[in-house]
């Protein structure tokens, strides 16, 4: 297992996991009633939070995405997918069907 750090969004773009219209707000150095005062909203590129399980042949076996950038895959759900696709007694090596087979 590995964790990808991709600040330039190269791999993320190759897998189609890039959100190209994320809003970002510049803030001033002071706040009103405890809330930062926003200046100008800008659009920027960012990764869509995604967990992929990829086998040794490069086939995406499982994918989990969220629309909320603050959320990540639940460890128990990821471990269940690892068990399903990569354990010695639960190996599912069939070619995925549907959209995952084209990733």
N, CA, C and O of each residue as an XYZ file, in Angstrom:
412
protein
N       0.843     -1.183      0.000
C       0.000      0.000      0.000
C       0.883      1.239      0.000
O       1.996      1.228      0.526
N       0.381      2.276     -0.582
C       1.127      3.515     -0.604
C       0.186      4.704     -0.611
O      -0.992      4.594     -0.951
N       0.727      5.819     -0.235
C      -0.019      7.068     -0.237
C       0.644      7.986     -1.253
O       1.857      8.187     -1.209
N      -0.132      8.535     -2.154
C       0.408      9.382     -3.219
C       0.360     10.845     -2.814
O      -0.683     11.366     -2.421
N       1.499     11.489     -2.917
C       1.561     12.940     -2.785
C       1.840     13.478     -4.187
O       2.883     13.188     -4.774
N       0.918     14.248     -4.709
C       0.999     14.689     -6.106
C       0.665     16.177     -6.207
O      -0.371     16.533     -6.768
N       1.534     17.063     -5.668
C       1.216     18.494     -5.668
C       1.013     19.097     -7.057
O       0.285     20.079     -7.201
N       1.637     18.532     -8.061
C       1.475     19.055     -9.425
C       0.247     18.453    -10.116
O      -0.065     18.833    -11.244
N      -0.451     17.523     -9.461
C      -1.663     16.875     -9.970
C      -1.432     16.110    -11.272
O      -2.345     16.001    -12.090
N      -0.224     15.578    -11.476
C       0.083     14.844    -12.704
C      -0.610     13.482    -12.735
O      -1.306     13.165    -13.699
N      -0.427     12.678    -11.690
C      -1.054     11.358    -11.633
C      -2.562     11.518    -11.457
O      -3.349     10.786    -12.057
N      -2.947     12.472    -10.637
C      -4.363     12.732    -10.396
C      -5.068     13.078    -11.708
O      -6.179     12.608    -11.956
N      -4.440     13.886    -12.538
C      -5.001     14.222    -13.841
C      -5.065     13.016    -14.764
O      -6.029     12.859    -15.513
N      -4.043     12.161    -14.718
C      -4.018     10.974    -15.571
C      -5.163     10.019    -15.237
O      -5.681      9.340    -16.124
N      -5.559      9.962    -13.975
C      -6.667      9.098    -13.563
C      -8.013      9.816    -13.629
O      -9.043      9.226    -13.303
N      -8.015     11.064    -14.042
C      -9.276     11.798    -14.154
C      -9.881     12.155    -12.809
O     -11.103     12.212    -12.673
N      -9.038     12.395    -11.815
C      -9.505     12.668    -10.452
C      -9.312     14.123    -10.066
O      -9.195     14.452     -8.886
N      -9.279     14.985    -11.057
C      -9.032     16.408    -10.814
C     -10.316     17.212    -10.894
O     -11.085     17.098    -11.849
N     -10.530     18.017     -9.884
C     -11.661     18.954     -9.874
C     -11.088     20.285    -10.364
O     -10.287     20.907     -9.667
N     -11.486     20.718    -11.540
C     -10.880     21.890    -12.174
C     -11.529     23.209    -11.787
O     -11.021     24.271    -12.146
N     -12.632     23.164    -11.066
C     -13.356     24.397    -10.764
C     -13.621     24.560     -9.275
O     -14.696     25.010     -8.879
N     -12.648     24.196     -8.452
C     -12.809     24.355     -7.007
C     -12.665     25.835     -6.655
O     -11.771     26.519     -7.154
N     -13.534     26.307     -5.810
C     -13.469     27.712     -5.384
C     -12.507     27.866     -4.219
O     -12.484     27.053     -3.295
N     -11.727     28.911     -4.285
C     -10.809     29.260     -3.202
C     -11.032     30.743     -2.899
O     -11.212     31.555     -3.807
N     -11.017     31.075     -1.632
C     -11.232     32.460     -1.239
C      -9.976     33.020     -0.594
O      -9.432     32.425      0.336
N      -9.517     34.160     -1.084
C      -8.413     34.873     -0.455
C      -8.987     35.617      0.742
O     -10.085     36.168      0.659
N      -8.256     35.640      1.856
C      -8.756     36.318      3.057
C      -7.796     37.407      3.501
O      -6.590     37.338      3.265
N      -8.359     38.402      4.142
C      -7.551     39.466      4.722
C      -6.955     38.985      6.039
O      -7.310     37.910      6.522
N      -6.071     39.754      6.610
C      -5.424     39.349      7.859
C      -6.234     39.737      9.086
O      -5.728     39.616     10.202
N      -7.450     40.191      8.928
C      -8.293     40.504     10.079
C      -9.664     39.862      9.901
O     -10.012     39.408      8.811
N     -10.419     39.830     10.960
C     -11.729     39.194     10.892
C     -12.788     40.098     11.512
O     -12.477     41.020     12.266
N     -14.015     39.822     11.186
C     -15.157     40.540     11.750
C     -15.988     39.511     12.504
O     -16.413     38.508     11.930
N     -16.217     39.757     13.771
C     -16.954     38.827     14.628
C     -16.336     37.435     14.610
O     -17.054     36.437     14.673
N     -15.020     37.362     14.525
C     -14.325     36.084     14.548
C     -14.262     35.350     13.226
O     -13.673     34.271     13.149
N     -14.856     35.911     12.181
C     -14.840     35.271     10.866
C     -13.919     36.035      9.932
O     -13.979     37.263      9.871
N     -13.053     35.310      9.191
C     -12.170     36.015      8.253
C     -12.981     36.678      7.142
O     -13.966     36.121      6.657
N     -12.559     37.858      6.756
C     -13.234     38.597      5.696
C     -12.685     38.128      4.351
O     -11.487     38.245      4.096
N     -13.552     37.600      3.492
C     -13.125     37.081      2.194
C     -12.993     38.224      1.202
O     -13.778     39.172      1.213
N     -12.001     38.119      0.358
C     -11.809     39.111     -0.704
C     -12.460     38.623     -1.985
O     -13.646     38.859     -2.218
N     -11.695     37.953     -2.798
C     -12.148     37.573     -4.131
C     -12.125     36.046     -4.260
O     -11.108     35.414     -3.975
N     -13.244     35.456     -4.689
C     -13.202     34.012     -4.942
C     -12.432     33.739     -6.235
O     -12.580     34.462     -7.220
N     -11.624     32.708     -6.222
C     -10.883     32.302     -7.409
C     -11.146     30.817     -7.657
O     -11.523     30.083     -6.743
N     -10.945     30.390     -8.882
C     -11.098     28.987     -9.246
C      -9.712     28.385     -9.311
O      -8.784     28.978     -9.861
N      -9.584     27.182     -8.734
C      -8.289     26.503     -8.786
C      -8.486     25.013     -8.999
O      -9.591     24.494     -8.846
N      -7.420     24.339     -9.348
C      -7.437     22.887     -9.531
C      -7.153     22.212     -8.201
O      -6.325     22.688     -7.425
N      -7.835     21.106     -7.934
C      -7.509     20.316     -6.754
C      -7.936     18.871     -6.990
O      -8.727     18.579     -7.888
N      -7.403     17.985     -6.175
C      -7.717     16.566     -6.304
C      -9.085     16.266     -5.715
O      -9.481     16.856     -4.710
N      -9.799     15.351     -6.344
C     -11.029     14.821     -5.767
C     -10.578     13.741     -4.788
O      -9.874     12.816     -5.192
N     -10.961     13.828     -3.514
C     -10.532     12.801     -2.554
C     -10.969     11.412     -3.035
O     -12.159     11.125     -3.167
N      -9.980     10.573     -3.289
C     -10.237      9.261     -3.874
C      -9.306      8.233     -3.267
O      -8.133      8.513     -3.020
N      -9.828      7.047     -3.028
C      -9.009      5.909     -2.625
C      -9.118      4.875     -3.731
O     -10.216      4.468     -4.112
N      -7.961      4.453     -4.247
C      -7.903      3.437     -5.294
C      -7.136      2.236     -4.774
O      -6.138      2.394     -4.070
N      -7.587      1.043     -5.109
C      -6.811     -0.169     -4.898
C      -6.438     -0.686     -6.273
O      -7.307     -1.042     -7.070
N      -5.142     -0.725     -6.549
C      -4.625     -1.096     -7.861
C      -3.779     -2.352     -7.691
O      -2.910     -2.400     -6.820
N      -4.026     -3.368     -8.515
C      -3.270     -4.610     -8.367
C      -1.901     -4.503     -9.036
O      -1.548     -3.470     -9.604
N      -1.147     -5.586     -8.956
C       0.226     -5.595     -9.468
C       0.296     -5.444    -10.981
O       1.365     -5.155    -11.518
N      -0.826     -5.636    -11.684
C      -0.877     -5.459    -13.142
C      -1.343     -4.060    -13.528
O      -1.459     -3.750    -14.714
N      -1.611     -3.217    -12.540
C      -2.061     -1.863    -12.812
C      -3.559     -1.734    -13.022
O      -4.036     -0.682    -13.447
N      -4.313     -2.799    -12.728
C      -5.771     -2.766    -12.884
C      -6.389     -2.193    -11.619
O      -6.094     -2.648    -10.513
N      -7.247     -1.192    -11.786
C      -7.960     -0.617    -10.649
C      -9.011     -1.633    -10.230
O      -9.923     -1.950    -10.994
N      -8.876     -2.144     -8.999
C      -9.793     -3.157     -8.490
C     -10.927     -2.561     -7.666
O     -11.989     -3.172     -7.543
N     -10.715     -1.378     -7.102
C     -11.726     -0.780     -6.229
C     -11.476      0.724     -6.175
O     -10.331      1.175     -6.201
N     -12.558      1.491     -6.098
C     -12.444      2.941     -6.031
C     -13.507      3.481     -5.075
O     -14.636      2.991     -5.046
N     -13.136      4.481     -4.306
C     -14.070      5.158     -3.413
C     -13.795      6.652     -3.519
O     -12.660      7.095     -3.347
N     -14.842      7.426     -3.803
C     -14.704      8.876     -3.942
C     -15.727      9.581     -3.080
O     -16.756      9.015     -2.714
N     -15.424     10.826     -2.765
C     -16.355     11.659     -2.033
C     -16.463     13.008     -2.732
O     -15.524     13.448     -3.396
N     -17.594     13.650     -2.584
C     -17.762     14.993     -3.129
C     -17.250     16.051     -2.168
O     -17.034     17.195     -2.569
N     -17.051     15.691     -0.910
C     -16.618     16.618      0.124
C     -15.111     16.465      0.342
O     -14.662     15.418      0.809
N     -14.335     17.479      0.016
C     -12.878     17.402      0.107
C     -12.384     17.142      1.531
O     -11.231     16.753      1.718
N     -13.231     17.348      2.527
C     -12.825     17.142      3.922
C     -12.953     15.692      4.357
O     -12.444     15.323      5.415
N     -13.620     14.862      3.567
C     -13.857     13.471      3.932
C     -12.910     12.542      3.186
O     -12.517     12.809      2.050
N     -12.555     11.450      3.846
C     -11.727     10.410      3.247
C     -12.417      9.068      3.463
O     -13.361      8.967      4.247
N     -11.952      8.057      2.778
C     -12.523      6.723      2.900
C     -12.363      6.211      4.324
O     -11.337      6.431      4.969
N     -13.384      5.533      4.797
C     -13.343      4.921      6.119
C     -12.331      3.774      6.121
O     -12.346      2.942      5.214
N     -11.454      3.718      7.124
C     -10.473      2.617      7.178
C     -11.126      1.234      7.131
O     -10.590      0.326      6.496
N     -12.260      1.060      7.785
C     -12.905     -0.253      7.791
C     -13.411     -0.627      6.393
O     -13.361     -1.796      6.012
N     -13.889      0.344      5.639
C     -14.353      0.073      4.274
C     -13.169     -0.273      3.371
O     -13.253     -1.196      2.561
N     -12.070      0.465      3.510
C     -10.878      0.190      2.695
C     -10.318     -1.190      3.033
O      -9.977     -1.958      2.134
N     -10.220     -1.509      4.329
C      -9.697     -2.819      4.716
C     -10.591     -3.952      4.219
O     -10.097     -5.017      3.848
N     -11.904     -3.726      4.209
C     -12.812     -4.724      3.654
C     -12.560     -4.953      2.175
O     -12.597     -6.090      1.707
N     -12.304     -3.881      1.435
C     -12.004     -3.997      0.004
C     -10.662     -4.689     -0.211
O     -10.525     -5.497     -1.129
N      -9.674     -4.381      0.624
C      -8.369     -5.056      0.529
C      -8.560     -6.553      0.751
O      -8.012     -7.370      0.011
N      -9.336     -6.909      1.767
C      -9.599     -8.325      2.057
C     -10.280     -8.996      0.863
O      -9.921    -10.111      0.484
N     -11.248     -8.323      0.283
C     -12.001     -8.903     -0.837
C     -11.121     -9.145     -2.061
O     -11.196    -10.203     -2.685
N     -10.286     -8.163     -2.401
C      -9.539     -8.245     -3.652
C      -8.118     -8.775     -3.529
O      -7.532     -9.198     -4.525
N      -7.547     -8.759     -2.316
C      -6.134     -9.098     -2.208
C      -5.789    -10.158     -1.167
O      -4.618    -10.520     -1.051
N      -6.746    -10.666     -0.414
C      -6.422    -11.695      0.572
C      -6.258    -13.034     -0.127
O      -6.802    -13.241     -1.212
N      -5.516    -13.939      0.485
C      -5.266    -15.241     -0.136
C      -6.530    -16.090     -0.219
O      -6.636    -16.940     -1.102
N      -7.489    -15.880      0.678
C      -8.704    -16.693      0.642
C      -9.890    -15.958      0.014
O     -10.967    -16.540     -0.115
N      -9.716    -14.699     -0.377
C     -10.834    -13.967     -0.955
C     -10.478    -13.298     -2.258
O     -11.085    -12.296     -2.634
N      -9.490    -13.847     -2.956
C      -8.995    -13.192     -4.168
C     -10.059    -13.162     -5.258
O     -10.639    -14.188     -5.613
N     -10.298    -11.980     -5.773
C     -11.197    -11.785     -6.904
C     -10.341    -11.177     -8.013
O     -10.208     -9.957     -8.105
N      -9.770    -12.024     -8.843
C      -8.850    -11.567     -9.888
C      -9.526    -11.412    -11.242
O      -8.854    -11.190    -12.249
N     -10.823    -11.526    -11.274
C     -11.521    -11.353    -12.552
C     -11.387     -9.911    -13.019
O     -11.253     -8.991    -12.211
N     -11.423     -9.735    -14.289
C     -11.339     -8.387    -14.860
C     -12.586     -7.618    -14.427
O     -13.702     -8.106    -14.611
N     -12.417     -6.426    -13.857
C     -13.592     -5.644    -13.442
C     -14.498     -5.360    -14.631
O     -14.033     -5.222    -15.763
N     -15.781     -5.275    -14.365
C     -16.748     -4.949    -15.401
C     -17.273     -3.546    -15.180
O     -17.397     -3.104    -14.038
N     -17.581     -2.843    -16.247
C     -18.130     -1.493    -16.112
C     -17.042     -0.448    -16.202
O     -15.974     -0.698    -16.759
N     -17.319      0.747    -15.642
C     -16.425      1.888    -15.822
C     -15.024      1.678    -15.263
O     -14.071      2.263    -15.779
N     -14.868      0.853    -14.214
C     -13.532      0.651    -13.639
C     -12.586     -0.038    -14.598
O     -11.378      0.191    -14.540
N     -13.106     -0.874    -15.477
C     -12.242     -1.596    -16.392
C     -11.578     -0.675    -17.393
O     -10.616     -1.066    -18.053
N     -12.078      0.536    -17.512
C     -11.531      1.483    -18.476
C     -10.622      2.516    -17.824
O     -10.073      3.370    -18.520
N     -10.448      2.458    -16.490
C      -9.602      3.439    -15.812
C      -8.169      3.130    -16.070
O      -7.287      3.839    -15.587
